Amino acid sequence: MDIETIQGLVTDYGLLIYAGIFIWTFFEGETFVIFMGMAAHHGLLDWTAVFFSAWIGSFCGDQCWFWIGRRWGGQLLQRYPKWQGGVETALDLLRRYDTWFILSFRFIYGVRNVASFAMGSSGVAPLRFAILNFIAAGAWALSFAGFGYVFGQALEKMIGNIVLAFGITMLTMFALVFLGTYIARRRRQRRVAAAPVTVDAARETP
């Protein structure tokens, strides 16, 4: 598929693409936003639309988790005790860094998925969280969409090499698994062929 065809599809279905960015970033999607920034670098998408779609999607997603935590936090933690560790880590960071944590939790691996829920269940004021979350979502969208746009060409070359290396690795692993399976099967067949036939095994069933 050439560039002209892709540009035609973007022209016809651009709104759906930006809606997809919104939906994806509603849940998370750093890597996806970088790729969309790369697409904007090549003129396939409008960078401003990518940025705002990611900004609003990320903001709305964390607002949703905040209100879920505020309304059903205790009940959900009882039902899903595995969440407790991540929630406690997020609350500890909130106690230590307060505003800075609300502004930066999107960039912290390991607590990103539970931070908004944890802050909702902790009693953080909704208006305060909404304002800081709006600022933080904008910084997050600018960082990743901007990174993809500015380094689009370099990333394209790097990703191409990564894809090639991944393909070679997968083919090598497949070959090794196939060879190991074949050798194990041959050995099993040899053991069966060399095993002595017992009287019970040779006896015919009446």
C-alpha positions as CSV (number, residue, x, y, z in Angstrom):
1,M,0.0,0.0,0.0
2,D,1.6,3.3,-1.1
3,I,1.6,6.7,0.7
4,E,-1.1,8.1,-1.6
5,T,-3.5,5.2,-0.8
6,I,-2.9,5.6,3.0
7,Q,-3.5,9.4,2.7
8,G,-6.8,8.7,0.9
9,L,-7.9,6.4,3.7
10,V,-6.9,9.0,6.3
11,T,-8.9,11.6,4.4
12,D,-12.0,9.4,4.3
13,Y,-11.8,8.0,7.8
14,G,-9.8,10.6,9.7
15,L,-12.4,11.2,12.3
16,L,-12.6,7.5,13.1
17,I,-8.8,7.4,13.5
18,Y,-8.8,10.3,15.9
19,A,-11.7,8.7,17.8
20,G,-9.6,5.6,18.0
21,I,-6.7,7.6,19.5
22,F,-9.2,9.0,22.1
23,I,-10.4,5.5,23.0
24,W,-6.9,4.0,23.1
25,T,-5.6,6.7,25.4
26,F,-8.7,6.5,27.5
27,F,-7.2,3.2,28.8
28,E,-3.4,3.9,28.3
29,G,-1.4,3.8,25.1
30,E,2.0,5.5,25.3
31,T,3.4,3.5,22.4
32,F,0.3,4.0,20.3
33,V,0.6,7.8,20.7
34,I,4.2,7.7,19.6
35,F,3.2,5.8,16.5
36,M,0.5,8.4,15.8
37,G,3.1,11.1,16.2
38,M,5.3,9.3,13.7
39,A,2.3,9.2,11.3
40,A,1.9,13.0,11.7
41,H,5.6,13.4,11.0
42,H,5.0,11.8,7.6
43,G,2.0,14.0,6.9
44,L,-0.5,11.1,7.3
45,L,-2.3,12.7,10.3
46,D,-2.7,16.2,11.7
47,W,-0.4,16.4,14.7
48,T,-2.6,18.9,16.5
49,A,-5.6,16.6,16.2
50,V,-3.4,13.7,17.5
51,F,-2.3,15.7,20.4
52,F,-5.8,16.9,21.5
53,S,-7.3,13.4,21.0
54,A,-4.6,11.9,23.2
55,W,-4.9,14.7,25.7
56,I,-8.7,14.5,26.1
57,G,-8.7,10.7,26.0
58,S,-6.1,10.3,28.7
59,F,-7.8,13.0,30.9
60,C,-11.3,11.3,30.6
61,G,-9.8,7.8,31.3
62,D,-8.2,8.9,34.5
63,Q,-11.3,10.9,35.6
64,C,-13.3,7.8,35.1
65,W,-11.0,5.6,37.2
66,F,-10.9,8.4,39.9
67,W,-14.7,8.4,40.2
68,I,-14.8,4.6,40.3
69,G,-12.3,4.6,43.1
70,R,-14.2,7.3,44.9
71,R,-17.5,5.5,44.7
72,W,-16.6,1.8,44.8
73,G,-13.0,1.8,45.9
74,G,-13.4,-0.3,49.1
75,Q,-15.7,-2.8,47.6
76,L,-13.5,-3.4,44.6
77,L,-10.4,-3.8,46.7
78,Q,-12.2,-6.5,48.7
79,R,-13.2,-8.2,45.5
80,Y,-9.8,-7.9,43.8
81,P,-7.2,-8.1,46.6
82,K,-4.4,-8.3,44.1
83,W,-4.9,-4.6,43.4
84,Q,-4.0,-3.8,47.0
85,G,-0.2,-3.7,46.4
86,G,-0.4,-1.2,43.6
87,V,-2.9,0.9,45.4
88,E,-0.7,1.1,48.5
89,T,2.3,2.0,46.5
90,A,0.4,4.8,44.7
91,L,-1.0,6.1,48.1
92,D,2.5,6.1,49.6
93,L,3.8,8.2,46.7
94,L,0.8,10.5,47.0
95,R,1.5,11.0,50.7
96,R,5.2,11.7,50.0
97,Y,4.9,13.9,47.0
98,D,1.3,15.1,46.9
99,T,0.8,17.5,43.9
100,W,3.9,16.3,42.1
101,F,2.7,12.8,42.1
102,I,-0.7,13.8,40.6
103,L,1.2,15.6,37.9
104,S,3.6,12.8,37.2
105,F,1.9,9.4,37.9
106,R,1.4,8.8,34.1
107,F,5.1,8.6,33.7
108,I,5.7,6.1,36.6
109,Y,5.8,2.5,35.6
110,G,4.0,0.1,37.9
111,V,1.4,2.6,39.3
112,R,0.1,4.2,36.1
113,N,-2.9,1.8,35.9
114,V,-4.0,2.1,39.5
115,A,-3.0,5.6,40.5
116,S,-6.3,7.4,39.6
117,F,-8.3,4.7,41.2
118,A,-6.2,4.9,44.4
119,M,-6.5,8.7,44.5
120,G,-10.2,8.5,44.1
121,S,-10.5,6.1,47.0
122,S,-8.1,8.2,49.2
123,G,-10.4,11.2,49.4
124,V,-8.5,13.7,47.1
125,A,-10.8,16.6,46.3
126,P,-12.4,16.0,42.9
127,L,-11.9,19.6,41.6
128,R,-8.3,19.6,42.6
129,F,-7.7,16.2,41.0
130,A,-9.5,17.3,37.8
131,I,-7.4,20.5,37.4
132,L,-4.1,18.7,38.0
133,N,-5.1,15.8,35.9
134,F,-6.0,18.0,33.0
135,I,-2.6,19.6,33.2
136,A,-0.8,16.3,33.5
137,A,-2.8,14.7,30.6
138,G,-1.7,17.6,28.4
139,A,2.0,17.2,29.4
140,W,1.7,13.4,28.8
141,A,0.1,13.8,25.3
142,L,2.6,16.5,24.3
143,S,5.6,14.3,25.5
144,F,4.7,11.2,23.6
145,A,3.0,12.7,20.5
146,G,5.8,15.2,20.3
147,F,8.5,12.5,20.7
148,G,6.9,10.5,17.8
149,Y,6.8,13.6,15.6
150,V,10.2,15.0,16.3
151,F,12.0,11.6,16.1
152,G,9.7,10.1,13.5
153,Q,12.4,9.3,10.9
154,A,15.0,8.0,13.4
155,L,12.3,5.8,15.1
156,E,11.2,4.4,11.7
157,K,14.7,3.2,11.0
158,M,15.2,1.8,14.5
159,I,11.8,0.0,14.5
160,G,12.6,-1.5,11.1
161,N,15.8,-3.0,12.6
162,I,13.9,-4.2,15.6
163,V,11.2,-5.8,13.5
164,L,13.9,-7.6,11.4
165,A,15.7,-8.8,14.6
166,F,12.4,-9.9,16.1
167,G,11.6,-11.9,12.9
168,I,15.0,-13.6,12.9
169,T,14.7,-14.4,16.6
170,M,11.2,-15.9,16.1
171,L,12.3,-18.0,13.1
172,T,15.3,-19.2,15.1
173,M,13.1,-20.2,18.1
174,F,10.6,-21.9,15.8
175,A,13.4,-23.9,14.2
176,L,14.9,-24.9,17.5
177,V,11.5,-26.0,18.9
178,F,10.8,-27.9,15.7
179,L,14.2,-29.6,15.8
180,G,13.8,-30.4,19.5
181,T,10.4,-31.9,19.0
182,Y,11.6,-34.0,16.0
183,I,14.6,-35.4,18.0
184,A,12.4,-36.2,21.0
185,R,9.9,-38.0,18.8
186,R,12.6,-40.0,17.1
187,R,14.1,-41.1,20.4
188,R,10.7,-42.1,21.7
189,Q,10.0,-44.2,18.6
190,R,13.4,-45.9,19.0
191,R,12.7,-46.7,22.6
192,V,9.4,-48.2,21.7
193,A,10.9,-50.2,18.9
194,A,13.7,-51.5,21.1
195,A,11.5,-52.3,24.1
196,P,10.9,-56.1,24.6
197,V,7.4,-57.4,24.0
198,T,5.9,-58.8,27.2
199,V,3.5,-61.7,27.3
200,D,0.7,-59.4,28.5
201,A,1.3,-57.0,25.6
202,A,1.5,-59.7,23.1
203,R,-1.5,-61.6,24.3
204,E,-4.6,-61.1,22.2
205,T,-7.8,-60.1,23.8
206,P,-10.4,-62.8,23.4
